[in-house]
Amino acid sequence: MSAPLGSKANPSKFEVYKDLPDDEPYFVIRARDPLSSALVELHAYIGAGQSGSAHNKLAEIMAMTASKPPRPSDSPKYRETFQISLAMEKWREG
C-alpha cells in the first residue's frame, strides 16, 4: 500500500516545508485532528473563491463542534495558536 498524498512519505507536489524560511511562522493541522479535513477543505473553497461552498463547510464545522464543550480560552494550546496567527500577520507585513 502506498503512502497517502500529503504525508511525509508521499508529499504533495506543492509541499513547501523544505523551502520554508527559518523565520517564517507555520501551523500544522494533522489528520488525527477530527476537524482537519473540513478545515483544509474550507481553506480550499476560500482560496478558489467558492464562497457558497465555504459558507456551507463552515456551517458543517460549527455543527461538528457545537456538541463538544470548548476548551477554556486560557488553554495554553489555544493561546499559542493565537500567538502563531499574530506572528504570521507580522511576518507578512515584513
PyMOL Python script that loads the backbone (N, CA, C, O; Angstrom):
from pymol import cmd

cmd.read_pdbstr("""\
ATOM      1  N   MET A   1       0.851  -1.182   0.000  1.00  0.00           N
ATOM      2  CA  MET A   1       0.000   0.000   0.000  1.00  0.00           C
ATOM      3  C   MET A   1       0.894   1.241   0.000  1.00  0.00           C
ATOM      4  O   MET A   1       1.831   1.337   0.792  1.00  0.00           O
ATOM      5  N   SER A   2       0.602   2.180  -0.883  1.00  0.00           N
ATOM      6  CA  SER A   2       1.409   3.391  -0.935  1.00  0.00           C
ATOM      7  C   SER A   2       0.940   4.394   0.119  1.00  0.00           C
ATOM      8  O   SER A   2      -0.203   4.356   0.576  1.00  0.00           O
ATOM      9  N   ALA A   3       1.836   5.271   0.481  1.00  0.00           N
ATOM     10  CA  ALA A   3       1.531   6.292   1.490  1.00  0.00           C
ATOM     11  C   ALA A   3       0.518   7.288   0.916  1.00  0.00           C
ATOM     12  O   ALA A   3       0.544   7.570  -0.282  1.00  0.00           O
ATOM     13  N   PRO A   4      -0.369   7.821   1.757  1.00  0.00           N
ATOM     14  CA  PRO A   4      -1.368   8.772   1.259  1.00  0.00           C
ATOM     15  C   PRO A   4      -0.736  10.098   0.846  1.00  0.00           C
ATOM     16  O   PRO A   4       0.276  10.524   1.404  1.00  0.00           O
ATOM     17  N   LEU A   5      -1.346  10.732  -0.130  1.00  0.00           N
ATOM     18  CA  LEU A   5      -0.895  12.038  -0.601  1.00  0.00           C
ATOM     19  C   LEU A   5      -0.882  13.029   0.549  1.00  0.00           C
ATOM     20  O   LEU A   5      -1.824  13.087   1.339  1.00  0.00           O
ATOM     21  N   GLY A   6       0.165  13.789   0.640  1.00  0.00           N
ATOM     22  CA  GLY A   6       0.290  14.797   1.687  1.00  0.00           C
ATOM     23  C   GLY A   6       1.002  14.303   2.929  1.00  0.00           C
ATOM     24  O   GLY A   6       1.128  15.038   3.908  1.00  0.00           O
ATOM     25  N   SER A   7       1.467  13.064   2.899  1.00  0.00           N
ATOM     26  CA  SER A   7       2.194  12.511   4.047  1.00  0.00           C
ATOM     27  C   SER A   7       3.697  12.753   3.860  1.00  0.00           C
ATOM     28  O   SER A   7       4.136  13.163   2.786  1.00  0.00           O
ATOM     29  N   LYS A   8       4.472  12.497   4.904  1.00  0.00           N
ATOM     30  CA  LYS A   8       5.924  12.632   4.791  1.00  0.00           C
ATOM     31  C   LYS A   8       6.477  11.719   3.703  1.00  0.00           C
ATOM     32  O   LYS A   8       7.406  12.089   2.985  1.00  0.00           O
ATOM     33  N   ALA A   9       5.901  10.524   3.586  1.00  0.00           N
ATOM     34  CA  ALA A   9       6.386   9.552   2.607  1.00  0.00           C
ATOM     35  C   ALA A   9       5.894   9.851   1.192  1.00  0.00           C
ATOM     36  O   ALA A   9       6.482   9.359   0.229  1.00  0.00           O
ATOM     37  N   ASN A  10       4.844  10.636   1.044  1.00  0.00           N
ATOM     38  CA  ASN A  10       4.292  10.973  -0.271  1.00  0.00           C
ATOM     39  C   ASN A  10       3.825  12.424  -0.254  1.00  0.00           C
ATOM     40  O   ASN A  10       2.624  12.692  -0.301  1.00  0.00           O
ATOM     41  N   PRO A  11       4.777  13.371  -0.185  1.00  0.00           N
ATOM     42  CA  PRO A  11       4.394  14.776  -0.078  1.00  0.00           C
ATOM     43  C   PRO A  11       3.690  15.284  -1.334  1.00  0.00           C
ATOM     44  O   PRO A  11       3.902  14.781  -2.437  1.00  0.00           O
ATOM     45  N   SER A  12       2.862  16.278  -1.137  1.00  0.00           N
ATOM     46  CA  SER A  12       2.204  16.964  -2.246  1.00  0.00           C
ATOM     47  C   SER A  12       3.261  17.610  -3.135  1.00  0.00           C
ATOM     48  O   SER A  12       4.335  17.983  -2.663  1.00  0.00           O
ATOM     49  N   LYS A  13       2.953  17.739  -4.417  1.00  0.00           N
ATOM     50  CA  LYS A  13       3.894  18.444  -5.297  1.00  0.00           C
ATOM     51  C   LYS A  13       3.955  19.926  -4.943  1.00  0.00           C
ATOM     52  O   LYS A  13       4.828  20.647  -5.426  1.00  0.00           O
ATOM     53  N   PHE A  14       3.029  20.379  -4.101  1.00  0.00           N
ATOM     54  CA  PHE A  14       3.024  21.773  -3.649  1.00  0.00           C
ATOM     55  C   PHE A  14       3.586  21.911  -2.233  1.00  0.00           C
ATOM     56  O   PHE A  14       3.464  22.972  -1.621  1.00  0.00           O
ATOM     57  N   GLU A  15       4.190  20.864  -1.716  1.00  0.00           N
ATOM     58  CA  GLU A  15       4.794  20.859  -0.376  1.00  0.00           C
ATOM     59  C   GLU A  15       5.776  22.024  -0.265  1.00  0.00           C
ATOM     60  O   GLU A  15       6.622  22.215  -1.138  1.00  0.00           O
ATOM     61  N   VAL A  16       5.661  22.789   0.798  1.00  0.00           N
ATOM     62  CA  VAL A  16       6.519  23.964   0.961  1.00  0.00           C
ATOM     63  C   VAL A  16       7.465  23.872   2.156  1.00  0.00           C
ATOM     64  O   VAL A  16       8.335  24.726   2.331  1.00  0.00           O
ATOM     65  N   TYR A  17       7.297  22.853   2.964  1.00  0.00           N
ATOM     66  CA  TYR A  17       8.094  22.792   4.191  1.00  0.00           C
ATOM     67  C   TYR A  17       9.587  22.870   3.922  1.00  0.00           C
ATOM     68  O   TYR A  17      10.309  23.560   4.641  1.00  0.00           O
ATOM     69  N   LYS A  18      10.056  22.177   2.905  1.00  0.00           N
ATOM     70  CA  LYS A  18      11.502  22.159   2.610  1.00  0.00           C
ATOM     71  C   LYS A  18      12.017  23.544   2.206  1.00  0.00           C
ATOM     72  O   LYS A  18      13.205  23.829   2.355  1.00  0.00           O
ATOM     73  N   ASP A  19      11.131  24.404   1.696  1.00  0.00           N
ATOM     74  CA  ASP A  19      11.521  25.745   1.266  1.00  0.00           C
ATOM     75  C   ASP A  19      11.173  26.825   2.292  1.00  0.00           C
ATOM     76  O   ASP A  19      11.385  28.012   2.044  1.00  0.00           O
ATOM     77  N   LEU A  20      10.645  26.417   3.430  1.00  0.00           N
ATOM     78  CA  LEU A  20      10.201  27.360   4.448  1.00  0.00           C
ATOM     79  C   LEU A  20      11.403  28.102   5.040  1.00  0.00           C
ATOM     80  O   LEU A  20      12.322  27.469   5.559  1.00  0.00           O
ATOM     81  N   PRO A  21      11.403  29.441   4.968  1.00  0.00           N
ATOM     82  CA  PRO A  21      12.491  30.185   5.600  1.00  0.00           C
ATOM     83  C   PRO A  21      12.499  29.937   7.111  1.00  0.00           C
ATOM     84  O   PRO A  21      11.457  29.669   7.709  1.00  0.00           O
ATOM     85  N   ASP A  22      13.668  30.026   7.711  1.00  0.00           N
ATOM     86  CA  ASP A  22      13.792  29.762   9.148  1.00  0.00           C
ATOM     87  C   ASP A  22      12.933  30.678  10.009  1.00  0.00           C
ATOM     88  O   ASP A  22      12.540  30.298  11.112  1.00  0.00           O
ATOM     89  N   ASP A  23      12.636  31.882   9.520  1.00  0.00           N
ATOM     90  CA  ASP A  23      11.885  32.832  10.341  1.00  0.00           C
ATOM     91  C   ASP A  23      10.394  32.905   9.991  1.00  0.00           C
ATOM     92  O   ASP A  23       9.669  33.715  10.568  1.00  0.00           O
ATOM     93  N   GLU A  24       9.927  32.070   9.056  1.00  0.00           N
ATOM     94  CA  GLU A  24       8.513  32.127   8.682  1.00  0.00           C
ATOM     95  C   GLU A  24       7.671  31.249   9.601  1.00  0.00           C
ATOM     96  O   GLU A  24       7.902  30.043   9.681  1.00  0.00           O
ATOM     97  N   PRO A  25       6.690  31.840  10.300  1.00  0.00           N
ATOM     98  CA  PRO A  25       5.827  31.043  11.164  1.00  0.00           C
ATOM     99  C   PRO A  25       4.958  30.099  10.323  1.00  0.00           C
ATOM    100  O   PRO A  25       4.593  30.423   9.193  1.00  0.00           O
ATOM    101  N   TYR A  26       4.636  28.945  10.878  1.00  0.00           N
ATOM    102  CA  TYR A  26       3.762  27.999  10.196  1.00  0.00           C
ATOM    103  C   TYR A  26       2.924  27.268  11.235  1.00  0.00           C
ATOM    104  O   TYR A  26       3.216  27.294  12.431  1.00  0.00           O
ATOM    105  N   PHE A  27       1.877  26.617  10.747  1.00  0.00           N
ATOM    106  CA  PHE A  27       0.950  25.894  11.615  1.00  0.00           C
ATOM    107  C   PHE A  27       0.593  24.596  10.907  1.00  0.00           C
ATOM    108  O   PHE A  27       0.238  24.614   9.729  1.00  0.00           O
ATOM    109  N   VAL A  28       0.681  23.487  11.597  1.00  0.00           N
ATOM    110  CA  VAL A  28       0.400  22.177  11.015  1.00  0.00           C
ATOM    111  C   VAL A  28      -0.923  21.644  11.554  1.00  0.00           C
ATOM    112  O   VAL A  28      -1.164  21.651  12.761  1.00  0.00           O
ATOM    113  N   ILE A  29      -1.768  21.187  10.648  1.00  0.00           N
ATOM    114  CA  ILE A  29      -3.010  20.510  11.031  1.00  0.00           C
ATOM    115  C   ILE A  29      -2.827  19.043  10.654  1.00  0.00           C
ATOM    116  O   ILE A  29      -2.684  18.700   9.480  1.00  0.00           O
ATOM    117  N   ARG A  30      -2.835  18.200  11.657  1.00  0.00           N
ATOM    118  CA  ARG A  30      -2.614  16.769  11.422  1.00  0.00           C
ATOM    119  C   ARG A  30      -3.926  16.038  11.191  1.00  0.00           C
ATOM    120  O   ARG A  30      -4.976  16.472  11.664  1.00  0.00           O
ATOM    121  N   ALA A  31      -3.866  14.935  10.468  1.00  0.00           N
ATOM    122  CA  ALA A  31      -5.056  14.146  10.145  1.00  0.00           C
ATOM    123  C   ALA A  31      -5.762  13.621  11.382  1.00  0.00           C
ATOM    124  O   ALA A  31      -6.967  13.374  11.342  1.00  0.00           O
ATOM    125  N   ARG A  32      -5.040  13.447  12.476  1.00  0.00           N
ATOM    126  CA  ARG A  32      -5.688  12.926  13.682  1.00  0.00           C
ATOM    127  C   ARG A  32      -6.639  13.939  14.332  1.00  0.00           C
ATOM    128  O   ARG A  32      -7.458  13.566  15.172  1.00  0.00           O
ATOM    129  N   ASP A  33      -6.536  15.199  13.953  1.00  0.00           N
ATOM    130  CA  ASP A  33      -7.486  16.208  14.434  1.00  0.00           C
ATOM    131  C   ASP A  33      -8.814  15.968  13.715  1.00  0.00           C
ATOM    132  O   ASP A  33      -8.851  15.974  12.484  1.00  0.00           O
ATOM    133  N   PRO A  34      -9.907  15.757  14.459  1.00  0.00           N
ATOM    134  CA  PRO A  34     -11.192  15.452  13.811  1.00  0.00           C
ATOM    135  C   PRO A  34     -11.677  16.536  12.846  1.00  0.00           C
ATOM    136  O   PRO A  34     -12.485  16.254  11.961  1.00  0.00           O
ATOM    137  N   LEU A  35     -11.203  17.748  13.003  1.00  0.00           N
ATOM    138  CA  LEU A  35     -11.619  18.839  12.123  1.00  0.00           C
ATOM    139  C   LEU A  35     -10.688  19.037  10.929  1.00  0.00           C
ATOM    140  O   LEU A  35     -10.961  19.873  10.067  1.00  0.00           O
ATOM    141  N   SER A  36      -9.604  18.287  10.870  1.00  0.00           N
ATOM    142  CA  SER A  36      -8.552  18.548   9.887  1.00  0.00           C
ATOM    143  C   SER A  36      -9.046  18.581   8.449  1.00  0.00           C
ATOM    144  O   SER A  36      -8.789  19.551   7.736  1.00  0.00           O
ATOM    145  N   SER A  37      -9.741  17.559   8.014  1.00  0.00           N
ATOM    146  CA  SER A  37     -10.157  17.518   6.609  1.00  0.00           C
ATOM    147  C   SER A  37     -11.140  18.639   6.289  1.00  0.00           C
ATOM    148  O   SER A  37     -11.073  19.236   5.214  1.00  0.00           O
ATOM    149  N   ALA A  38     -12.046  18.927   7.212  1.00  0.00           N
ATOM    150  CA  ALA A  38     -13.011  20.006   6.980  1.00  0.00           C
ATOM    151  C   ALA A  38     -12.319  21.367   6.934  1.00  0.00           C
ATOM    152  O   ALA A  38     -12.690  22.218   6.126  1.00  0.00           O
ATOM    153  N   LEU A  39     -11.322  21.584   7.786  1.00  0.00           N
ATOM    154  CA  LEU A  39     -10.598  22.861   7.780  1.00  0.00           C
ATOM    155  C   LEU A  39      -9.787  23.038   6.500  1.00  0.00           C
ATOM    156  O   LEU A  39      -9.733  24.136   5.946  1.00  0.00           O
ATOM    157  N   VAL A  40      -9.166  21.978   6.036  1.00  0.00           N
ATOM    158  CA  VAL A  40      -8.394  22.056   4.786  1.00  0.00           C
ATOM    159  C   VAL A  40      -9.332  22.300   3.610  1.00  0.00           C
ATOM    160  O   VAL A  40      -9.021  23.083   2.713  1.00  0.00           O
ATOM    161  N   GLU A  41     -10.481  21.629   3.617  1.00  0.00           N
ATOM    162  CA  GLU A  41     -11.463  21.844   2.554  1.00  0.00           C
ATOM    163  C   GLU A  41     -11.984  23.282   2.580  1.00  0.00           C
ATOM    164  O   GLU A  41     -12.156  23.896   1.527  1.00  0.00           O
ATOM    165  N   LEU A  42     -12.232  23.818   3.767  1.00  0.00           N
ATOM    166  CA  LEU A  42     -12.663  25.208   3.894  1.00  0.00           C
ATOM    167  C   LEU A  42     -11.614  26.143   3.297  1.00  0.00           C
ATOM    168  O   LEU A  42     -11.952  27.070   2.561  1.00  0.00           O
ATOM    169  N   HIS A  43     -10.366  25.906   3.609  1.00  0.00           N
ATOM    170  CA  HIS A  43      -9.273  26.715   3.067  1.00  0.00           C
ATOM    171  C   HIS A  43      -9.276  26.658   1.532  1.00  0.00           C
ATOM    172  O   HIS A  43      -9.093  27.679   0.869  1.00  0.00           O
ATOM    173  N   ALA A  44      -9.482  25.468   0.980  1.00  0.00           N
ATOM    174  CA  ALA A  44      -9.503  25.305  -0.476  1.00  0.00           C
ATOM    175  C   ALA A  44     -10.672  26.066  -1.101  1.00  0.00           C
ATOM    176  O   ALA A  44     -10.505  26.728  -2.126  1.00  0.00           O
ATOM    177  N   TYR A  45     -11.844  25.975  -0.491  1.00  0.00           N
ATOM    178  CA  TYR A  45     -13.003  26.703  -1.022  1.00  0.00           C
ATOM    179  C   TYR A  45     -12.775  28.208  -0.999  1.00  0.00           C
ATOM    180  O   TYR A  45     -13.094  28.904  -1.963  1.00  0.00           O
ATOM    181  N   ILE A  46     -12.225  28.707   0.098  1.00  0.00           N
ATOM    182  CA  ILE A  46     -11.960  30.146   0.200  1.00  0.00           C
ATOM    183  C   ILE A  46     -10.946  30.559  -0.861  1.00  0.00           C
ATOM    184  O   ILE A  46     -11.140  31.558  -1.554  1.00  0.00           O
ATOM    185  N   GLY A  47      -9.867  29.792  -0.987  1.00  0.00           N
ATOM    186  CA  GLY A  47      -8.835  30.108  -1.974  1.00  0.00           C
ATOM    187  C   GLY A  47      -9.339  30.059  -3.407  1.00  0.00           C
ATOM    188  O   GLY A  47      -8.845  30.787  -4.268  1.00  0.00           O
ATOM    189  N   ALA A  48     -10.322  29.202  -3.664  1.00  0.00           N
ATOM    190  CA  ALA A  48     -10.884  29.068  -5.014  1.00  0.00           C
ATOM    191  C   ALA A  48     -12.018  30.059  -5.267  1.00  0.00           C
ATOM    192  O   ALA A  48     -12.606  30.075  -6.348  1.00  0.00           O
ATOM    193  N   GLY A  49     -12.321  30.884  -4.263  1.00  0.00           N
ATOM    194  CA  GLY A  49     -13.373  31.878  -4.425  1.00  0.00           C
ATOM    195  C   GLY A  49     -14.766  31.285  -4.430  1.00  0.00           C
ATOM    196  O   GLY A  49     -15.697  31.897  -4.953  1.00  0.00           O
ATOM    197  N   GLN A  50     -14.925  30.105  -3.856  1.00  0.00           N
ATOM    198  CA  GLN A  50     -16.233  29.450  -3.806  1.00  0.00           C
ATOM    199  C   GLN A  50     -16.905  29.766  -2.470  1.00  0.00           C
ATOM    200  O   GLN A  50     -16.946  28.937  -1.561  1.00  0.00           O
ATOM    201  N   SER A  51     -17.429  30.993  -2.378  1.00  0.00           N
ATOM    202  CA  SER A  51     -17.949  31.469  -1.095  1.00  0.00           C
ATOM    203  C   SER A  51     -19.140  30.662  -0.594  1.00  0.00           C
ATOM    204  O   SER A  51     -19.267  30.448   0.611  1.00  0.00           O
ATOM    205  N   GLY A  52     -20.016  30.208  -1.489  1.00  0.00           N
ATOM    206  CA  GLY A  52     -21.161  29.410  -1.058  1.00  0.00           C
ATOM    207  C   GLY A  52     -20.722  28.093  -0.444  1.00  0.00           C
ATOM    208  O   GLY A  52     -21.228  27.691   0.604  1.00  0.00           O
ATOM    209  N   SER A  53     -19.777  27.418  -1.096  1.00  0.00           N
ATOM    210  CA  SER A  53     -19.268  26.154  -0.561  1.00  0.00           C
ATOM    211  C   SER A  53     -18.508  26.386   0.741  1.00  0.00           C
ATOM    212  O   SER A  53     -18.587  25.579   1.667  1.00  0.00           O
ATOM    213  N   ALA A  54     -17.767  27.503   0.807  1.00  0.00           N
ATOM    214  CA  ALA A  54     -17.037  27.831   2.034  1.00  0.00           C
ATOM    215  C   ALA A  54     -18.016  28.063   3.181  1.00  0.00           C
ATOM    216  O   ALA A  54     -17.798  27.592   4.297  1.00  0.00           O
ATOM    217  N   HIS A  55     -19.078  28.782   2.904  1.00  0.00           N
ATOM    218  CA  HIS A  55     -20.089  29.043   3.927  1.00  0.00           C
ATOM    219  C   HIS A  55     -20.694  27.730   4.421  1.00  0.00           C
ATOM    220  O   HIS A  55     -20.854  27.528   5.624  1.00  0.00           O
ATOM    221  N   ASN A  56     -21.028  26.844   3.489  1.00  0.00           N
ATOM    222  CA  ASN A  56     -21.612  25.548   3.858  1.00  0.00           C
ATOM    223  C   ASN A  56     -20.635  24.715   4.691  1.00  0.00           C
ATOM    224  O   ASN A  56     -21.033  24.074   5.664  1.00  0.00           O
ATOM    225  N   LYS A  57     -19.363  24.727   4.308  1.00  0.00           N
ATOM    226  CA  LYS A  57     -18.359  23.944   5.044  1.00  0.00           C
ATOM    227  C   LYS A  57     -18.166  24.524   6.440  1.00  0.00           C
ATOM    228  O   LYS A  57     -18.038  23.772   7.407  1.00  0.00           O
ATOM    229  N   LEU A  58     -18.144  25.850   6.559  1.00  0.00           N
ATOM    230  CA  LEU A  58     -18.018  26.468   7.881  1.00  0.00           C
ATOM    231  C   LEU A  58     -19.216  26.102   8.757  1.00  0.00           C
ATOM    232  O   LEU A  58     -19.053  25.828   9.946  1.00  0.00           O
ATOM    233  N   ALA A  59     -20.407  26.098   8.181  1.00  0.00           N
ATOM    234  CA  ALA A  59     -21.597  25.702   8.937  1.00  0.00           C
ATOM    235  C   ALA A  59     -21.468  24.250   9.399  1.00  0.00           C
ATOM    236  O   ALA A  59     -21.861  23.913  10.516  1.00  0.00           O
ATOM    237  N   GLU A  60     -20.919  23.399   8.542  1.00  0.00           N
ATOM    238  CA  GLU A  60     -20.690  21.998   8.909  1.00  0.00           C
ATOM    239  C   GLU A  60     -19.694  21.893  10.069  1.00  0.00           C
ATOM    240  O   GLU A  60     -19.892  21.108  10.996  1.00  0.00           O
ATOM    241  N   ILE A  61     -18.639  22.680  10.010  1.00  0.00           N
ATOM    242  CA  ILE A  61     -17.631  22.684  11.074  1.00  0.00           C
ATOM    243  C   ILE A  61     -18.264  23.146  12.388  1.00  0.00           C
ATOM    244  O   ILE A  61     -18.042  22.545  13.439  1.00  0.00           O
ATOM    245  N   MET A  62     -19.045  24.206  12.318  1.00  0.00           N
ATOM    246  CA  MET A  62     -19.690  24.717  13.522  1.00  0.00           C
ATOM    247  C   MET A  62     -20.640  23.683  14.111  1.00  0.00           C
ATOM    248  O   MET A  62     -20.723  23.546  15.332  1.00  0.00           O
ATOM    249  N   ALA A  63     -21.353  22.958  13.266  1.00  0.00           N
ATOM    250  CA  ALA A  63     -22.249  21.905  13.747  1.00  0.00           C
ATOM    251  C   ALA A  63     -21.458  20.770  14.396  1.00  0.00           C
ATOM    252  O   ALA A  63     -21.885  20.199  15.400  1.00  0.00           O
ATOM    253  N   MET A  64     -20.308  20.452  13.818  1.00  0.00           N
ATOM    254  CA  MET A  64     -19.466  19.385  14.371  1.00  0.00           C
ATOM    255  C   MET A  64     -18.967  19.742  15.767  1.00  0.00           C
ATOM    256  O   MET A  64     -18.812  18.869  16.621  1.00  0.00           O
ATOM    257  N   THR A  65     -18.721  21.003  15.989  1.00  0.00           N
ATOM    258  CA  THR A  65     -18.136  21.427  17.263  1.00  0.00           C
ATOM    259  C   THR A  65     -19.174  21.850  18.293  1.00  0.00           C
ATOM    260  O   THR A  65     -18.845  22.004  19.470  1.00  0.00           O
ATOM    261  N   ALA A  66     -20.416  22.040  17.875  1.00  0.00           N
ATOM    262  CA  ALA A  66     -21.456  22.546  18.775  1.00  0.00           C
ATOM    263  C   ALA A  66     -21.731  21.612  19.949  1.00  0.00           C
ATOM    264  O   ALA A  66     -22.077  22.069  21.039  1.00  0.00           O
ATOM    265  N   SER A  67     -21.580  20.323  19.736  1.00  0.00           N
ATOM    266  CA  SER A  67     -21.918  19.368  20.794  1.00  0.00           C
ATOM    267  C   SER A  67     -20.776  19.120  21.774  1.00  0.00           C
ATOM    268  O   SER A  67     -20.953  18.422  22.772  1.00  0.00           O
ATOM    269  N   LYS A  68     -19.620  19.683  21.494  1.00  0.00           N
ATOM    270  CA  LYS A  68     -18.463  19.479  22.364  1.00  0.00           C
ATOM    271  C   LYS A  68     -18.198  20.741  23.169  1.00  0.00           C
ATOM    272  O   LYS A  68     -18.240  21.843  22.622  1.00  0.00           O
ATOM    273  N   PRO A  69     -17.930  20.600  24.440  1.00  0.00           N
ATOM    274  CA  PRO A  69     -17.597  21.799  25.212  1.00  0.00           C
ATOM    275  C   PRO A  69     -16.263  22.374  24.719  1.00  0.00           C
ATOM    276  O   PRO A  69     -15.319  21.622  24.478  1.00  0.00           O
ATOM    277  N   PRO A  70     -16.180  23.680  24.571  1.00  0.00           N
ATOM    278  CA  PRO A  70     -14.923  24.274  24.108  1.00  0.00           C
ATOM    279  C   PRO A  70     -13.844  24.179  25.173  1.00  0.00           C
ATOM    280  O   PRO A  70     -14.126  24.104  26.369  1.00  0.00           O
ATOM    281  N   ARG A  71     -12.616  24.183  24.711  1.00  0.00           N
ATOM    282  CA  ARG A  71     -11.513  24.287  25.669  1.00  0.00           C
ATOM    283  C   ARG A  71     -11.557  25.686  26.254  1.00  0.00           C
ATOM    284  O   ARG A  71     -12.014  26.621  25.596  1.00  0.00           O
ATOM    285  N   PRO A  72     -11.096  25.836  27.461  1.00  0.00           N
ATOM    286  CA  PRO A  72     -11.072  27.188  28.049  1.00  0.00           C
ATOM    287  C   PRO A  72     -10.231  28.134  27.192  1.00  0.00           C
ATOM    288  O   PRO A  72      -9.220  27.737  26.613  1.00  0.00           O
ATOM    289  N   SER A  73     -10.666  29.380  27.126  1.00  0.00           N
ATOM    290  CA  SER A  73      -9.950  30.348  26.287  1.00  0.00           C
ATOM    291  C   SER A  73      -8.529  30.586  26.767  1.00  0.00           C
ATOM    292  O   SER A  73      -7.697  31.094  26.015  1.00  0.00           O
ATOM    293  N   ASP A  74      -8.242  30.223  28.014  1.00  0.00           N
ATOM    294  CA  ASP A  74      -6.880  30.393  28.511  1.00  0.00           C
ATOM    295  C   ASP A  74      -6.055  29.108  28.352  1.00  0.00           C
ATOM    296  O   ASP A  74      -4.982  28.984  28.942  1.00  0.00           O
ATOM    297  N   SER A  75      -6.552  28.161  27.562  1.00  0.00           N
ATOM    298  CA  SER A  75      -5.821  26.929  27.286  1.00  0.00           C
ATOM    299  C   SER A  75      -4.463  27.281  26.660  1.00  0.00           C
ATOM    300  O   SER A  75      -4.414  28.053  25.702  1.00  0.00           O
ATOM    301  N   PRO A  76      -3.373  26.733  27.181  1.00  0.00           N
ATOM    302  CA  PRO A  76      -2.052  27.031  26.618  1.00  0.00           C
ATOM    303  C   PRO A  76      -1.962  26.729  25.114  1.00  0.00           C
ATOM    304  O   PRO A  76      -1.298  27.453  24.373  1.00  0.00           O
ATOM    305  N   LYS A  77      -2.626  25.671  24.675  1.00  0.00           N
ATOM    306  CA  LYS A  77      -2.593  25.316  23.248  1.00  0.00           C
ATOM    307  C   LYS A  77      -3.231  26.409  22.402  1.00  0.00           C
ATOM    308  O   LYS A  77      -2.680  26.798  21.372  1.00  0.00           O
ATOM    309  N   TYR A  78      -4.396  26.911  22.831  1.00  0.00           N
ATOM    310  CA  TYR A  78      -5.068  27.947  22.057  1.00  0.00           C
ATOM    311  C   TYR A  78      -4.361  29.281  22.160  1.00  0.00           C
ATOM    312  O   TYR A  78      -4.312  30.034  21.188  1.00  0.00           O
ATOM    313  N   ARG A  79      -3.815  29.580  23.318  1.00  0.00           N
ATOM    314  CA  ARG A  79      -3.058  30.828  23.459  1.00  0.00           C
ATOM    315  C   ARG A  79      -1.890  30.839  22.478  1.00  0.00           C
ATOM    316  O   ARG A  79      -1.617  31.853  21.835  1.00  0.00           O
ATOM    317  N   GLU A  80      -1.205  29.702  22.369  1.00  0.00           N
ATOM    318  CA  GLU A  80      -0.080  29.625  21.433  1.00  0.00           C
ATOM    319  C   GLU A  80      -0.560  29.718  19.985  1.00  0.00           C
ATOM    320  O   GLU A  80       0.103  30.339  19.154  1.00  0.00           O
ATOM    321  N   THR A  81      -1.694  29.112  19.680  1.00  0.00           N
ATOM    322  CA  THR A  81      -2.238  29.188  18.322  1.00  0.00           C
ATOM    323  C   THR A  81      -2.499  30.639  17.935  1.00  0.00           C
ATOM    324  O   THR A  81      -2.169  31.054  16.824  1.00  0.00           O
ATOM    325  N   PHE A  82      -3.088  31.409  18.839  1.00  0.00           N
ATOM    326  CA  PHE A  82      -3.322  32.822  18.555  1.00  0.00           C
ATOM    327  C   PHE A  82      -2.005  33.592  18.411  1.00  0.00           C
ATOM    328  O   PHE A  82      -1.913  34.515  17.603  1.00  0.00           O
ATOM    329  N   GLN A  83      -1.002  33.219  19.181  1.00  0.00           N
ATOM    330  CA  GLN A  83       0.312  33.853  19.045  1.00  0.00           C
ATOM    331  C   GLN A  83       0.918  33.560  17.672  1.00  0.00           C
ATOM    332  O   GLN A  83       1.531  34.438  17.063  1.00  0.00           O
ATOM    333  N   ILE A  84       0.748  32.330  17.184  1.00  0.00           N
ATOM    334  CA  ILE A  84       1.250  31.972  15.855  1.00  0.00           C
ATOM    335  C   ILE A  84       0.523  32.780  14.790  1.00  0.00           C
ATOM    336  O   ILE A  84       1.145  33.279  13.853  1.00  0.00           O
ATOM    337  N   SER A  85      -0.792  32.909  14.932  1.00  0.00           N
ATOM    338  CA  SER A  85      -1.571  33.694  13.980  1.00  0.00           C
ATOM    339  C   SER A  85      -1.062  35.131  13.918  1.00  0.00           C
ATOM    340  O   SER A  85      -0.887  35.685  12.832  1.00  0.00           O
ATOM    341  N   LEU A  86      -0.827  35.726  15.065  1.00  0.00           N
ATOM    342  CA  LEU A  86      -0.301  37.090  15.116  1.00  0.00           C
ATOM    343  C   LEU A  86       1.099  37.155  14.499  1.00  0.00           C
ATOM    344  O   LEU A  86       1.415  38.098  13.774  1.00  0.00           O
ATOM    345  N   ALA A  87       1.925  36.167  14.783  1.00  0.00           N
ATOM    346  CA  ALA A  87       3.277  36.128  14.211  1.00  0.00           C
ATOM    347  C   ALA A  87       3.216  36.041  12.685  1.00  0.00           C
ATOM    348  O   ALA A  87       4.046  36.636  11.997  1.00  0.00           O
ATOM    349  N   MET A  88       2.239  35.302  12.156  1.00  0.00           N
ATOM    350  CA  MET A  88       2.074  35.198  10.703  1.00  0.00           C
ATOM    351  C   MET A  88       1.732  36.555  10.099  1.00  0.00           C
ATOM    352  O   MET A  88       2.285  36.945   9.071  1.00  0.00           O
ATOM    353  N   GLU A  89       0.814  37.267  10.748  1.00  0.00           N
ATOM    354  CA  GLU A  89       0.438  38.605  10.250  1.00  0.00           C
ATOM    355  C   GLU A  89       1.649  39.530  10.248  1.00  0.00           C
ATOM    356  O   GLU A  89       1.911  40.220   9.263  1.00  0.00           O
ATOM    357  N   LYS A  90       2.382  39.541  11.352  1.00  0.00           N
ATOM    358  CA  LYS A  90       3.558  40.417  11.454  1.00  0.00           C
ATOM    359  C   LYS A  90       4.619  40.022  10.445  1.00  0.00           C
ATOM    360  O   LYS A  90       5.274  40.895   9.876  1.00  0.00           O
ATOM    361  N   TRP A  91       4.808  38.727  10.205  1.00  0.00           N
ATOM    362  CA  TRP A  91       5.818  38.264   9.247  1.00  0.00           C
ATOM    363  C   TRP A  91       5.485  38.753   7.843  1.00  0.00           C
ATOM    364  O   TRP A  91       6.367  39.191   7.105  1.00  0.00           O
ATOM    365  N   ARG A  92       4.188  38.674   7.471  1.00  0.00           N
ATOM    366  CA  ARG A  92       3.787  39.136   6.128  1.00  0.00           C
ATOM    367  C   ARG A  92       3.990  40.631   5.976  1.00  0.00           C
ATOM    368  O   ARG A  92       4.329  41.102   4.890  1.00  0.00           O
ATOM    369  N   GLU A  93       3.789  41.378   7.041  1.00  0.00           N
ATOM    370  CA  GLU A  93       3.970  42.825   6.996  1.00  0.00           C
ATOM    371  C   GLU A  93       5.415  43.220   6.842  1.00  0.00           C
ATOM    372  O   GLU A  93       5.727  44.349   6.461  1.00  0.00           O
ATOM    373  N   GLY A  94       6.317  42.266   7.147  1.00  0.00           N
ATOM    374  CA  GLY A  94       7.750  42.493   6.973  1.00  0.00           C
ATOM    375  C   GLY A  94       8.336  43.225   8.079  1.00  0.00           C
ATOM    376  O   GLY A  94       9.538  43.492   8.075  1.00  0.00           O
TER     377      GLY A  94
END
""", "prot")
cmd.dss("prot")
cmd.show_as("cartoon", "prot")
cmd.util.cbc("prot")
cmd.orient("prot")
